[in-house]
Amino acid sequence: MGLIGHSEKVPSTDAVSRAARVIRAARRELYSDAATATAAGLKAVICPDTSTLARKVDLLLVFGGDGTLLRAAREIAGSPTPLLGVNIGGLGFLTAVPSDEVEHALQLLWAGEFKFERRALIEASVRREGRLLRETALNDVVISRGAVSRLIELEVNVDGDPVTRYRCDGLILSSPTGSTAYSLAAGGALVFPTANVFALTPISPHTLSNRSLILPLESVITVRAISPRPATMLSADGESVTELEAGEVVTVRRSRRTVRLMHLAESSFFEALRRKLHWRGASL
């Protein structure tokens, strides 16, 4: 079993240490990356990177927030090794297990009380000076303005069919998994995480009739940057990729690779929505 933690967060290293004690007590072999092992003081087989770690184990426990899990997912994209997120603070839609329940969660896993979900990845590509710049994301690809508080213009096509030219702060192209992230904050729809759809959500559009669009996940979406100023930025899962020049085109499509997430058998997407978004009703 492999452990990855947010080495700069004390609660994360504490939870990693507790999990490691339970795993060793169960006489199971423990693997980790160097940063996590050093921060948590682990005696484990050390792997040089997350990709190597995934090839050595049958499960990766990822301790932190959704950002930590997103990085791990991108680093092992296409691997059959599942990820189980242990939440350290925050909402944590991807991190399925609260940190104070990690010991109980491990016992449930060893009893076979778990399920898998295969989540779609998306990729953004930009052709520049004869070379292709490509980045993969689990949650979303975002094209947005830089630090200047001015609208940018983005021209969008879907499968070659013109959609519109947005004047906005930016555009979120979300996978089904990412519907509970930035897209939700920008007014996008909630999407069941295994649905085969994109959500295309403008950020603060100048035209109030511009709404979030739900598109087939097999669509090929192209976004052309129109504005020379302010700067137009491309990011994937919150990580900056590049600044776009006026006229450059970003192509977003479903990736051929996927990632496997593990959940406890007792958990569900709707239960997470009720608990994390504080939904209430007469019958709940």
N, C-alpha and C positions, 0 to 999 in steps of 0.2 A: 504494500500500500504506500502511495506517495503523498507527501505533505508539502503544500506551498502556502506561505503566509505573506502578509504585508509586513515586511521586516521593520518598517518605521513606526508601526502601531503596537504599543505595549499590549492592549487587549488581544490583538491577533496572536502575538507570541505566547501569551498565557494560554490561549485556547489550543494552540499547536502543541504546547507542552503537555496539557491535559490529555489531548488525543493520543500523543505518543506514548504516554504511560499506559493507557488502556490497550493500545495495540501491542506493546511489548508484553504486557501481562497476559495477553491472549496468545503469546508465542508466535506472532506474525512478523514477517520481515518488514523493516521500515526503510523507506527511501525518501530523499529530500534533495532540494537544490541547496547550493552552498549558502546563499544569503539567509534562507529560512533556518537552516541548521545552526548557523552562527548566532543568529538573533535569539533563537529559542533554546540554545544549548543542547541540541539533539545529538544522540549517538545513533547515526543512521548511515546507510550507504549514500554517498554524495554523488549527484549527477551534475554535469556542467551546465545544463540548461533544461528548460521545461520540456522541449521536444524529446530529448534523450530520456528524461524521467518518465514520460508517457510510454515510451517503448519498453520500460523495465517493469511496469506495474500493471495491475488490472483495474485500479481505481485511483484517481487523483482527488484528494480532499483539498479544496482551495479556501483559505481563511482570509476574510477581508470583506470589502463591499463588492458591489457589482462590477466596479472598475477592475478590481483584481481578477475576477473571474473572466471578464471580457478579454483581458490581456492573455490569460492562460488559454482561452478558447482560440484566439488568433494564432498563438504560438504552436498549438497542436492541431490546427485545422486539418481535417481529413483522417485523423487518428481514430481507431476504434475504442480507445481508452476513454471511459466516461469520466465526467467531472461532477463532483458533489460540492456545492458551495456552502460554506459555513459563515453565517452573517455576523459581522462585527459592526454593530450600529447601523444607522440609516434604514431606508425602506427595504432594500435588498430583494427585488423581485426575482433575481436569478439565484441568489444564495438561499437555498431552501431550508437550511437548518439553523436555528438560533444558536449562538455560541454556547449558551448555558445548557444546551441540550445535546452537546456533541457526544458525550459518553453514552446516553440513551440511544442516540441515532446509530452509533456503531453497533450496539447490541442488536438493533432492529435489522441492520444490514446483514450481519452474520446469521441472522435467523431467516434471511431471504425476504424480508418485508420491504421490498423496494421495486421501483419500475424505472424504465428508461424512456427518454424522449429524444428523437433525432431532430435537431434544430437546423434549419437552413441558414447558410452563410450567404452574404451578398458581397459583391466586389465592385469597386470603382476603378476605372482606368482612364488615363489621359495620355494621348500621343503627343510627344514633344520632341522636336528636332530628331525625328527618326527613331526614337526609342519609346517604349511603352512603360509608363509609370502605373503600377497596379497596387491596390491595397484591399485587404479583406476585412469585413466587419461582421459581427454577430448581431449588433443592435441596429446601427444606422450609419448612413453616409450623410454628411451635412455640408452644404455649400452656403457660405454666409459672408457677411461683410466683416471687414477688419475692425480696428478700434474706432474709426471715424463714424459718428452718428448720422449717416446718410444712407438712403435706400440704394440697393443695387438692382440691376435688371438681369433677369435670367430667362432664357428662351428654352422651353421644354417641348420635347417630342417623345411620343410613345410608339414604338414599333414603326417609326418613320412618319407617324401621323402628328401634325402640330397640335399641341394642347393650348398653350397661351404663352404670353410673355409676362412674367411676374415682375412687379416692382415691390420689393419687400426687404426685410432684414436678412432673409435667407430661405433655404428650402431643405426640409428633412426628408430623406428617402429611407424609410424604415422597413426592416424585416418584420415578420409577425412577432418575433421575440422582442423587438425593440419598441413595440407599441406602448409599453408601459414606461418608457424612458423619456427622452426629449420630446418625442412626438406627442405624448400625452400632455406634457406641460404647455405645448404650443396649440392645444385644442384638437389634436388628432383623435381618431376613434381607437377604442380598445379592441384588440384583435386577439383571437385565440392563438396561442403561440405555435401551434402546428398547422394553422391555416396556410394555404398556398397563395398568399397575397403580399403585395407591397402596400404601404401607406405613404402617399406623397403629400406632405403637409407644409404649406408656406408659413413662414415666421413673420408675424405682423405685416400681412399684405396690405398694400395701399388701397386695393379694391376689396370691399367688405364681402363681395360675393365669392371671392376666392376661398374655397373650402378644401378640406382634406379629401384626397381622391384615393379610393381603394382600387388597385390594379392587380391583374394576374401576376403571380410570381415569375412566370415565364416571360414577362414583358422585357423588352430592352428599352431603357429610358436614357435619353440623351439630354444633357443640360448645357447650353452654351452661355458662357459668361459674356455679357454685353458691356458692362461698365468698365472703363479704364481706371476710374477712381470712384469711390474708395476701393481699397484692395478687396478682392474676392478670394476667400479661403476655402480650401477643401480639407475636411477632416473625416476620420473613420473611427467610430466608437469613442469620440471625444479626443482622439489623438490627431494633432495637426499633420497633414500629409504634404501640402504644398500651397503656394499662392498661385492663383490662376491669372493669366494674362487675358485681356479682352480678346474675344474670338475663340478662346480655347474651349474644347468640348469635353465634358465628363460623361462617360458611358457607364451606366449602372445596370447590372444584371445579377441574376442568381449565380452563385458560385457552384462549381461542380463538387466542391467539398462540403462536408457537413461537420457538426460536432454533436457528441452524445452527452446529454445531461441526465444525471440520476436524481430521482426524488424518492422520498419515503412513500410507501404504499398508501399511507393515511392522508397524504397531502393532495391538493388539487388547485388548479388555477383560480377557480371561483372562490375557494376558501381563502386564497391569498389576497384576492381583491377585497373580500369582505373585511379581512383583518387589517391589511395594510392601508386601504383607502377609507377605512372606518365607515363602510356601508352599514346602514341599519334598516330594519324593516319589522313589521308587526310579527312576522313568522320566524325571524332569525334571532 
